Amino acid sequence: MAADVARATAGELIGQNAHLSGASFDSRVILPGQLFVPIIADRDGHDYIDGALQAGAGAYLTSRPARGRTAIVVPDTLVALMQLGTWARNKLDSQLENRVIAITGSVGKTSTKDFIAAALGSQFRVTASTRSYNNDQGLPTTILNARDDVECLVLEMGMRGFGEIRRLCDIARPVIGVVTSVVDAHTERVGDIEGVARAKAELPESLDATGTAVLYVDDERVGAMSKLTRASVVTYGESRGADVRIESLHLDDLGRVTARLDTPWGTCEYALGIPGRHMALNAAAAIAVTGVVGADIHLAASALASASMTPMRMQLLTLASGALVLDDSYNANPASMRAALTTLGEIRARRRIAALGLMAELAHPEIEHQRIATMARENSIQVIAVETSLYGVPSRSIDEALVELSDLGEGDVVVVKGSLVAGLERLVERLVN
């Protein structure tokens, strides 16, 4: 109810005490009965209140004078949204038990989130972060939109600076924290890779003694986080000492994994529907989480084959010509770019092409882009640089890239990848359509 929102945020209720069902900060996708939360960022979300109401919003937060209908006036709408996330998390506490899982890491966190949701979804009612709802706006919104009978929360946590993950943990109070990796990404605000490690370590540091940190032990910086947490620790990886260890791994002609795991809860096998050797590790993390919550790892492993994966992340598409497009266009950093090129090299093909955009938020962009270009050359991968000259080949517009790709046919494989700001989803859309 709107009155509950007012109490949770110490806001002033204006208008009727409307019944509410969830929340949204995006007026374009708001559902009838949801609370609209206007965020002030590059644009002022207050400008979209009228549109949200027309779309059926049941009420809205505002730090401006109310515009009629049901409003909750607060000093700061983003702070209020985080307060609401905390309130909603507390309401769900008894039915969630130990099944509140947070995932962070420089690479792999979204795919790991998807695999965990699938694994636990084989046995529990799950609400998981959608898209990349992994920040101060997205995480509390995910909690507020959890189904009434939810038994598991699976929450992705991103970071661009120090203190962000700790703040998200204060809202979500995770019981299980998964850290996938630490690489040289998002370094602009934390200085270097050691700064990335310190920022990611805020997740295991936030767990209490009743929790469990699930750590990728093959990454020494992640493994070292075991000394920073009060929680129990379960490790995963390919290393001999990993608690959840990949014993064997095989790839088919499309680069899809079949793997066997040795775990404290027995052995299991899984086959994945998504390409990429590195996906085996993300799936192993999901099995580790399944074991920690006390669920059946074999049911979880079977569910991984049909896991619903977030679009634009290693999504394999087939063109009318028979060519394959590996759509990994949502985001990029040097580690994920190397993984994408490795996957491209492991798919059976007569010709391999990488349509690459900018990798943003790097401390040394020239060096990192050149390293990727070198890797491509060494693996006989043709690079088409889209709207950037950092790869050392001529920059192409989307239209020019499409011309270069106009002769794709059976046996050709193209990976499309860049940071979100590169907008390479436009290239994929035009290739497919």
N, C-alpha and C positions, 0 to 999 in steps of 0.2 A: 504494500500500500504506500501511497505517497507520504502519508504520515510517518511511516517507518523510515523512509528515505530522509525526511526532515530530522527525525531524532538521531539517526546514524551520522548525519553530517552537521548537526547543530545548526541546520538551516531554518528558514522561515517558509512555511507552507502558505501559498497563495492559491485560493480557489478550492475546488472540491477535493476530497480525499480519494483520488482515483486508484483503482486496482491496477497494478503494474506487473508485467511479466518479462523480466530481463531488461537489458540496457544496450544502447548503441551510441557510439560517438560519430557515426557516419550516417548522415541523413539520407544518403543514396540507397542504403540497404536496411534501413530501420523497418521493423515489423510492427504491426498494429499492437498497441498495448505496452510497448517498450518505453523505457525512460530514455529521453534524448539528452546526451551529455555534450554540450558544445565546448570544444577545446580551443584555446587560443594558442596558435602556433604561427606557421607562415600565413595562414588565414585565420580569421576570427570565426569560430564555429557559431557564435551568436547570430551571424548573418543567415544561418540556415535553419533557425528555429521554426520559422513559418513553414518551410518545406517539410520539415520533420512532422509537424502537426498535421499538415495536409496528408501525409503518408500514413497517419494513424497513431503517431506517438501518444501515449497516455498522459505524459507529463514531461517536463524538462527542468534541468538544472539551469541556473543563470547567475552570473555575477553582475548583471545589468538589471535595470528595472524590469519587472515582470511585464509580459505582453498579453496578459489574459490567459484563459484556460488554467490548467493546473501547473503551477510552477513551484520550485523550491529554490529560494534565493540563498546563495552561499557566497563567501568571500572569494573563493577560488574553485573553479569547476573541476580542475584536474585533481586537486587535493581531495575534494569531495568524492570523486570517483574512486580514489584509492581508499578512502574511509569506507565507502560502500563495499569494496572488495573485501576488506578486513571483516566487516560486519557479516557479509554473506558466508565467508569462510568459517567464521565462528558458528553460525547457524547450522552448518553442515557437519560439524565436528564429529558427532556421535555416529553418523552413518558412514563416514569415511574411514574411521579407525586408522590403520597405518598406510592407507592407500592414497596418499597425497605425494605425487612424484614431480620433482622439478628437474629439468634438464638444461644444462648449459655446456658451452664449449665453443671453440673457434670455428669448427666445422662439424657437420653431421648432426647438429642438435634437432633440426626439424625432421629429418628422416628417422632419427632415433625416437623422437616423440611419436611419430606415426607408427613405428613398429611396436612401441610400448602400448599404445592405445589398442592396436590390433591384438597383441598378445593377451592383455588383460581383458579386452573386450570379449574374448572367448569364454570368459567365466564371470565377468562383472559388468555392471552398467557404468559406462565410462563417459566422462566429458573431457575433451582435450582441446588445447589451443588450436584455433583454426588459422590458416594462412601463417603469417609470422606475428601473431598476437603475443609478443614476448616482452613488452615494455610496460611503462607506468599506465598506459591506456589499455593495452591489449590484455594484460594478465587479469586485472580486476574485472574487466568486461567478461572474460571467459568464465570466471567464477560466478558472476552475477547471472550468466546465461546457462549455468549448469541445470540439467534436468532435475526435477524435484526428487526423483528416486535415485540420484547418482550414488555410486559406491566407490568410484575412483576419479580423482582429478589428475590429469597429466598435463603439466604446465611447462612451456618453454620459457627460458629466461635469457634474454640478450643483454649485452652491455656495450656501451660506448665510452664509459669512464668509470672511475672508482665510486663505490657506494651504491650503484644502481642495482646490482644483484642483491645486496644486503637489504635494500629497501623493498624489493620484490619478495624476498623471503619473509620480511616482517608482515607483509600482507597475506601471503599464501601459507606460511608455516609448514613447509614441506617436511615430511617424515623420511622420505627417500630422496637423495640428491645424486644425480648422475652428471659426471663431467666427462665429456667425450675426448677433448684434445685441447692443446694450447699451441697456437701457431702465430706467425707474424701477421696479424690481421687486426683491424680497428686500433692501430697503434697511435693515431694522431692525438688522442687524449690521455693515453697511459704511457707514452714514451717509447717502449720497446716490448719485446716478447716477455721479459720478466714482469713488466707492468701488466701485460695481459694475464699472466699466471696469477698475480696478486688479485686482480679483479675477479677472475673466475673462481678463485679459492674462497670468495665470500659465500658461495653456496655450501660447501662442506663445513665451513666455519660457523654457519648459521644453524646447523643441525644440532639438536641436543643429544643427550646420552641414550635416548630411546630410539634414535633414528639410525639410518644406514646410509653411508656414502658408497656409491657404486662408481668406481674409478677405473679409467682406461690405463692399465699399468704399463703398457708398452711406451707410453709417453712419460718420460721421467719427471716432467714438471707436474703432470697430473698425479702420478704415483706418489710424489712427495707430499701431496695434500693429505695423505693418510695421517701425517703427523700434526695436522692443523685442526683436526676435527675431534669432537667429543664422542661422535657417533661410532658405531661398528663400521667396519670397512669390508666390502666385497669387491674384488678386482676382476677385470675381464681383459681379454686380449689374446695374443698368440704366444706370449712368453710362457716358459715352462712353469713359472711360479704363479700364474694367474689362477684365481679361484674358478672362474668360468673361462675355459680355454678352448680355442678353436683347434681341434685335433687334425682335421683334414678339410680341404676346400677345393672344389672343382668348379670350372666355368664352362658354360655351353657356348655355342657359336655366337650368341647374342650378348655374351658377357655376364650372364646371370649365374648367381651363386647357388651351389648346393654345399652345405657344410655340416660337419659333425662336431658337437660340443661335449666336453667333459665338464661336469658341474658338481657342486656339493649335493645336488638333488638327483644325480644320475646322469646318464648320457642321453642326448637327443639329437635328431637331425632336422634340418629345415632346408627348404628350397625357396628362393626369392623370385618374385616376378619382375623385379627391377634390376637393370644392369649395374655392374660396378663391384669390383673386388672389395672395395672399402665398405660396401653395404653389409658385408658379413659381420663386421665389428659392431655396426649399429644394431643389427639383429641380435648379436650376442648380449649387448647391453639390455635389450628387452627381455631376454631369457633370464638374465641375472635379476632384474627387477621382479619378474614373475616368481622366481624362487624365494626372494626376500619377503614378498607378501604372503607366501605360503600357498600359492596356487600351483596348478598342474603344469609343469613345463612342457609336457608332450602335447597337450591341447594348445598351449601357446605357440609351440613350434609349428604345428599344423596351420594355425591361423596366419602365420607370417606370409605364406604364399599368396594370400588374397588381401593383404593389407592395403587399405586405401591410402595412397600416398599423396602428399601435397603436390599440386601441379607445378610444372616448370622446374622440377628437381629430378634429373636423370630420367625424364619421361620419354620413352621410346615411341616414336610415331612413324608410320609408314605412309609415304607419299604415293600418289596415283602412279607415278613412274616406277615404283618399286624401291626407290631409294629410302634409306632410313634417316630420320632426324632424331638426335638425342638432345632433347630440350632440357637444358640445365641453365636457363636464362634468368632465373630469379635473382641470383646473387653470385658473387665470386670473390675469392681471395687467392693468394698463391697456392695454398694447400689444396683447396677444392678445385682449382684450375688444373693442378698436376693430376689429381685423381680423375678428373674428367678426361684428360688426354690419355692417361693410362687405360681407362675403360675403352676409349675409342680405339686404342691400339689392340685391345683384346677381342674386339668384335670382328668376326670374319668379314673381310671387305676387299674389293679390288682397288678402291680409292677412298682415302680418308681426308676429310676437310674439317678445319676448325674455324668457325665464324666467331671471332672474339671481340668483345667490347672492353671498355675501361674496367680495371679493378680499382675501386675507390678506397679512400681512407687508409692509404699506405704511407708509411714514413719515407720510403725510398721507391717511389713508383717507377722511375726509369729502370732501375736495376731489376726490380721484380718482373716487369713486363718483358724485359729482354731475356730473362731466365726462362720464361714460358716459351718465348719464340725459339730459343735454342733447343729446348726439349722437343718442340714440335718438329724442327728440322731434323734432329737426331732420330726421330721416329717416322720420318717420311710422311709427315702430316702437313698438308697445305694450309697456310694461315691466311684468312681473309680478315683484315682488321676493319672493324666497323666503327666509324666516327672517332677514331683515335690513331695517332701515329706512333704510339709508344712501343709497338711490337716491331718496329723497324721495317715495316712494309707499308706501301701506300695506303692511306686512309680511304675507306669507301663509305659512301652513304648507304642507307638501307636500299634504295633503288639500285645503286651500282652493285651492291652485294648480291641482290636478286638476279641481276644480269649474269654475274659470274657463276651463279648456282643454277642457271637455267637449263643446263644440260645434264642434270642429275638423272641417274637411272639405276637399274638393278645392280647391286653390288657396291653402290656408293653409300657412304655413311658420313653424316655431317653432325658435329656437335656445335651447339649454339650456346655461348656462355659469356656473361659479363655481370658486373654489379647492377643493382636495381636501377641506378641512375642512367645506365647505358640504354635501357629500354629495348633490349633485344627480343622481348616477347613480340614486338611488332614484326620482326623478321620472321619468326616462327609462324606467326599467324598468316602472313602472306605466302610463305612457303607451302603451308598446309592447305590454304584456301585458293 
